[in-house]
Amino acid sequence: MIANSETLLDKDRFDALWDRCLSASVTCESIPAWQHLLRHYSGPYRYYHNQNHIAHCLSQFDLTAHIMRDKDAVELAIWFHDIILEPAESDNEERSATFFKTLATGCLTRELISKVYKFILATAHRHPPRNTDESFLLDIDLSSLGSPWEKFLENTSALLGESASSLDEEMSGPNFKFLIRLLEKEKIFFTEFFHASYETRARENIQRYIAQLKAEGLI
């Protein structure tokens, strides 16, 4: 990922993606979309869902894009799936999908907008993926669970920092319950690549984290 003094994200990469996704005969500059991305992912309360998260997701995307059906749609979903983040709200994915749809209307094809809209909604992780590309997208979004332990702890702390809840509330809140639900699943990751790469470490990290909270009397 190319970094510069302004951003961790690669503007040239985004520009190329936007341009090749434009509707035929449409002139629609990528600058407004790029400015929205920078502004939202650089928000002061963005401790986890920030430019680092998008850069990480793109790095994971690059490992598997060659076996996706519509890699451009998946990549667009990665760029925009967390563009809206309101810690006290539970519909950030819906808001992000709507934001993308509004921004892209008149620039990208209706078919592509509809596909990316559904992909972004899928990152709420409330339902199993409907197709292979959604499977890759959801696995990419959760791939940081398989990070080395210290990085996992850093990410967990950052997620807690984004929450509007206290630590005690968070341990019974949606983020903690989500981790429990992941452990209860037969497989955290849907695709062969991400299952082989991160499943074991992700489970170990979550189990170790829960054990640590119990040892500290927090749960």
N, C-alpha and C positions, 0 to 999 in steps of 0.2 A: 504494500500500500504506500503510495507516494504521499509524503507529508510536506507541508510548507509552513511559512510563518503564520498563516491564517487558519489552517484547518488540518486535521488528521486525515480527512477524506480527499479523494482524488477527483478534482473537478473535471479533468479531461475524460476520465472514465465515465462520469455521470453524463457529461455532454454527449459523448458518443452513444451511450445507451438511449438517451432521450431522442437524439436525432434519428436513430435507426428505427425507433418505435413510432415516429410521427405518421399520421395518416397521409396517404398519397396526395401530393400537390399542396400540402399544408406547410406554411411557414410559421413556426411557433418556437421562439427562442427558449432555451433551457434556463436562462438567467433567473427569471422569477421563481421557478421551482427550486433551483440551487440555493437561492437566498433564503427561501422558506426552510429548507433542510438545515442550513447553517444556523439560522436563528433558533429553531426549535431544539436541535440537538446540542446547542450550547447554552441552554437555560441554566440558571444558577442552582436549581434543585435537581439537576440531572446527574446523579451520582453513579448510576449504572446504565440507564437507557440514554446514553449519550453517543458522541462520535466514536468512542472506543468500542462500544457495542456494535455499531454498524460496521466499523472496520473489521472487527472480529468476524461478524457474520459474512461479510464479503470474502474474507480469506478462506472461510470454510466452504462457501459457495464455489470458489475457484477450484476446489479440490474435486468437485463432483458435477460441475456444470455440463461437462461433456456427455453425461448420461441422462440429462433432463430432457423432457419433451419440449418445453417452452422456457428456455433459460432466461430470456429477456423478461418474461412476466414474473418469474421467481425473483430475479434481481430487482426489478421495480418494487416488488412487495418488500424486499429486504430494506431498501432505502426508505420506504415510507411507513413501515408497519408500527413504528413507535413514535411517529412524528407528533402525536398528541399525547401528553402525559399529565393527567390531573390526579395526584395521589389519592384524593378522597373519593374519586369516582371509579365505577366498575365497568364503564363502557368505553375505555380508551381505544380499544381496537376498532370499535364501531365508528368512533370519532375520527380515528386515523384513516379508516377506509373512506369515509365520507369526504375528508379533507383531500385525499388523493383524487377521488372522483371529480370533485369540484375543480381542482387544479388542472386535471388532465382533459376535461371535457372541451372539445373543440380543437384539441391538439393530437390526441391519440385516438385510435379506432375504438368504437363502442365495444367491440368484442374483447379487445385487450383490456380496456378499463374494467369491464365486468369481471374478467378473469382475475385481475390484480385485486380488485375490490374483495372478491371472495377469498383470495389467498390471505389478505390482511386480516379479514375476520377470523380465519382459521388459526391465527397466532394467539387467539385467546385460549387455545388449548382446552376447549370445552368438549370437543367432539373428535373422534378419530379422523384422520385425513381421508379425503374422498378420492384421491388419485396419487400417482407417484410423485408429481411435482410438489403437491402439498406435503407429502411425507418428507421430502428433502427439506422444504422450508421449515417445518416444525422441528426437525432434527437439528438444522442449522441454528435455529433460535435457542435451543436448549444445549447446544454443544459445549458451552462454557461450564456446564455441570461436571464435565469430565476433565476439567483443568487440574493441574497439580494442587495439592491441599491448600497451600498458602494463598494461591490465586482464588480458589473456591471460597475461602474465608473472606478474602477481600471483596469478592463479588457479593457475597451474602450480606456483608456489612453495608455495602453500597445500596443494595436493594432495601435494606431496613432504613437507611437514611432517606430514601425516597418516600417511605411510608408516612402517612399522617398519624400513625398509631404509636403508642409507647411500646417498649420492648415486650411487656407483659401481654398487651393486646395483640402484638404481632405474632406471638407464639401460639395464639389461638385464632389468628387471622388467616386471610386467604393465601398468603405466600407460604406460610408454614403448612397449612392443610394441603396445598399443592404438592409440596415435597413428600408428604405422607402418601398422597394418592399415587405419585410416581413410583414409590417403593412397592405399592400394592399391585402395580401392573406387572404382567409377565415380562414385558419389554418396555424400557423407557424410550428407546429409539426404534423407529419404524424401518429404516433402510439398512441394508446389509453393511454398507460402508460405515455409517455412524454407530451402528450397534457394535461392530467389531472394534472400532476406534475408541469409543468412550463409555460403553455400557458398564463395564466392570468398575472403572474408576468412579463414574458418576454414582453408582450404588454405594460404593465404599465411602465416598465423600458425604453423601446424605446420611448414611448410617452413623458415621463418625460424628457428624454435626449434631445429630439428635442425641447420641450418647453423651456428648460434651455438654449439651444443654441440661440433660438429666443430672449429670454429675455436679453441675453448678447450681442445681435446684431451681432452674428457670422453667422447667416443665415437669 
